[in-house]
Amino acid sequence: MTKKLFLFALIFPVIFNYGCQSNSSSSSSSSSNSSSNSSSSSKTNESIDEKSLTSDCDCKKHAIELKLKLPASSDLFRLMDSTSVDGDFTEYRKIKANVDSIRKNYDITFRKCTEKFGEFNVINAACTPEEKTRKAFKTALNLIKRKCHGSNQTLSKYMATKVNGKIVFLFISVAENGMACITGVSEISPNEILSTDCGNVDRKIADWEAITEYKINLQ
């Protein structure tokens, strides 16, 4: 029991603070090699980051890849149990050095990304086609809400459709005078109104229901 508590004390900083330094009880030779490798790895990663982080999506993708490489806490606890049997800390030190290296690379990546694009843009980068569509829709929705407010109309429904292979967001709004408008906004230019077709409410509702909806999660 005492031995397991001692091992837990050793491994605890690794699980909850990936940026910790190597344990002071490691041999001077091991510390020297670890320091040398870490320094070399850091320089290499710095060079790679400078060349590859050209967009907020590059940043997000690289950060996710690094986090996926970090071993799970359960794996470290299993390692602690196996180490307590034979007393060999080699594998523990190897994993700890790897965690430290990945964490350091992540910190470098995040620092460089936020310097270039800002923290908000990096965290909320729209990279996959679905993310880009949802981001464009939010922009288009805000545009239509402002238009409705300025023309005393009420936004009723929205959907996405495809025109010549391109996604178009459609919005139907109604006015108190019995008129309704169907407005289209392209995914490519979500800050601009593509078209507006206004007319009698019943006719516009019929037009709306005749449109083929492109099924996609917009929220």
C-alpha positions in Angstrom: 0.0 0.0 0.0 2.8 2.4 1.0 4.6 1.6 -2.3 1.5 2.4 -4.4 1.0 5.7 -2.6 4.6 6.6 -3.3 4.1 5.8 -7.0 0.9 7.8 -7.1 2.8 10.8 -5.7 5.3 10.4 -8.5 2.7 10.1 -11.3 0.2 12.6 -10.0 1.9 15.7 -11.5 1.9 14.0 -14.9 -1.9 13.4 -14.9 -3.0 16.8 -13.7 -0.1 19.0 -15.0 1.3 17.9 -18.3 3.8 20.7 -18.2 5.8 19.5 -15.1 9.5 18.9 -15.3 11.0 15.4 -15.1 11.1 13.9 -11.6 14.1 15.0 -9.6 14.8 11.4 -8.6 15.7 10.5 -12.2 19.4 9.7 -12.8 21.6 12.6 -14.0 22.3 10.7 -17.2 18.6 10.2 -17.9 17.9 13.9 -17.1 20.6 15.0 -19.4 19.3 12.9 -22.3 15.7 13.9 -21.7 16.8 17.6 -21.6 18.8 17.3 -24.8 16.0 15.5 -26.6 13.4 17.9 -25.4 15.5 20.9 -26.6 16.0 19.3 -30.0 12.3 18.4 -30.3 11.3 21.9 -29.3 13.5 23.5 -32.0 12.2 21.1 -34.6 8.6 21.8 -33.6 9.1 25.5 -33.6 10.4 25.3 -37.2 7.4 23.0 -38.3 4.9 25.3 -36.7 6.2 28.4 -38.4 5.8 26.9 -41.8 2.6 25.0 -41.4 0.4 27.3 -39.3 -0.9 29.4 -42.1 -4.6 29.6 -41.1 -6.8 29.3 -38.1 -7.9 25.9 -39.4 -4.3 24.7 -39.5 -4.0 25.8 -35.8 -7.2 24.0 -34.8 -6.3 20.8 -36.6 -2.7 20.7 -35.2 -3.9 21.4 -31.6 -6.5 18.6 -31.8 -3.9 16.2 -33.2 -1.6 17.0 -30.3 -4.3 16.5 -27.6 -5.2 13.2 -29.1 -1.6 12.0 -28.7 -1.8 12.6 -24.9 -2.2 9.3 -23.0 -5.4 8.9 -21.1 -5.3 9.1 -17.3 -6.6 5.5 -17.0 -3.5 4.4 -19.0 -1.2 6.1 -16.6 -3.0 4.5 -13.6 -2.6 1.1 -15.2 1.1 1.8 -15.7 1.4 2.8 -12.0 -0.1 -0.6 -11.0 2.2 -2.6 -13.3 5.3 -0.6 -12.2 4.5 -1.3 -8.5 5.1 -5.0 -9.3 8.6 -5.0 -10.8 9.8 -1.5 -9.7 11.0 -0.7 -13.2 10.4 3.0 -13.9 11.7 3.0 -17.4 8.3 3.0 -19.1 6.9 5.6 -16.7 9.8 8.0 -17.5 9.4 7.4 -21.2 5.6 8.2 -21.2 6.2 11.2 -18.9 8.9 12.6 -21.3 6.5 12.1 -24.2 3.7 13.9 -22.4 6.0 16.8 -21.5 7.1 17.1 -25.1 3.6 17.0 -26.5 2.4 19.6 -24.0 5.3 21.9 -24.8 4.6 21.6 -28.5 0.9 22.4 -27.8 1.8 25.5 -25.9 4.1 26.7 -28.7 1.4 26.0 -31.3 -1.3 27.8 -29.3 1.0 30.8 -28.7 1.9 31.2 -32.3 -1.7 30.7 -33.4 -3.1 33.3 -31.1 -0.4 35.8 -32.1 -1.4 35.4 -35.8 -5.2 35.0 -35.6 -6.4 35.8 -32.1 -7.6 33.3 -29.5 -11.3 33.5 -30.3 -10.6 32.8 -34.0 -8.4 29.8 -33.3 -10.8 28.1 -30.9 -13.9 28.8 -33.1 -12.3 28.2 -36.5 -14.7 26.7 -39.0 -12.7 24.0 -40.8 -14.9 21.2 -42.0 -17.6 21.8 -44.7 -20.3 21.4 -42.0 -18.6 24.0 -39.7 -18.2 26.4 -42.6 -21.9 26.1 -43.5 -23.1 26.6 -40.0 -20.8 29.6 -39.6 -22.1 31.1 -42.9 -25.7 30.5 -41.8 -25.2 32.4 -38.6 -23.9 35.3 -40.5 -26.8 35.2 -43.0 -29.3 34.8 -40.2 -28.0 38.0 -38.4 -28.3 39.8 -41.8 -31.9 38.8 -42.3 -32.8 39.7 -38.7 -31.5 43.2 -39.2 -33.4 43.4 -42.5 -36.7 42.3 -40.9 -36.2 44.7 -38.0 -35.7 47.6 -40.4 -38.7 46.7 -42.6 -41.2 45.8 -39.8 -41.3 42.2 -40.9 -41.2 39.0 -38.8 -38.9 36.1 -39.7 -41.0 33.0 -39.9 -38.9 30.1 -41.2 -35.6 29.3 -42.7 -34.0 26.4 -44.6 -31.1 25.5 -46.9 -31.4 24.5 -50.5 -29.0 23.9 -53.4 -28.8 26.0 -56.6 -26.4 24.8 -59.2 -24.6 22.7 -56.6 -24.1 25.7 -54.2 -25.8 26.0 -50.8 -28.3 28.9 -50.5 -30.0 29.9 -47.3 -33.7 30.8 -47.6 -35.7 32.9 -45.2 -39.5 33.7 -45.3 -40.7 36.7 -43.5 -44.2 38.2 -43.1 -45.5 41.7 -42.7 -48.7 43.0 -41.1 -50.1 44.1 -44.4 -50.5 40.5 -45.6 -47.4 40.4 -47.7 -44.5 38.0 -47.3 -41.0 37.8 -48.7 -38.6 34.9 -49.5 -35.0 36.0 -49.3 -32.0 34.1 -50.4 -28.4 34.4 -49.1 -25.5 32.4 -50.6 -23.2 30.4 -48.3 -20.3 31.9 -50.3 -21.4 35.5 -49.6 -23.4 35.4 -46.3 -23.2 39.1 -45.8 -25.0 39.9 -49.0 -28.7 39.3 -50.0 -28.8 37.2 -53.2 -32.4 37.7 -54.0 -35.8 38.8 -52.5 -39.2 37.8 -53.8 -42.2 39.4 -52.2 -46.0 38.9 -52.7 -49.2 37.7 -51.1 -48.7 35.5 -48.0 -50.6 32.5 -49.3 -48.7 32.6 -52.6 -45.4 32.9 -51.0 -46.1 30.1 -48.5 -47.1 27.9 -51.5 -43.8 28.8 -53.2 -41.9 28.0 -50.0 -43.5 24.6 -49.7 -42.5 23.8 -53.3 -38.8 24.3 -52.6 -36.6 21.2 -52.2 -34.9 21.5 -48.9 -31.3 20.5 -48.5 -31.2 18.6 -45.2 -28.3 19.9 -43.1 -27.9 20.9 -39.5 -27.7 24.7 -39.4 -27.4 25.1 -35.7 
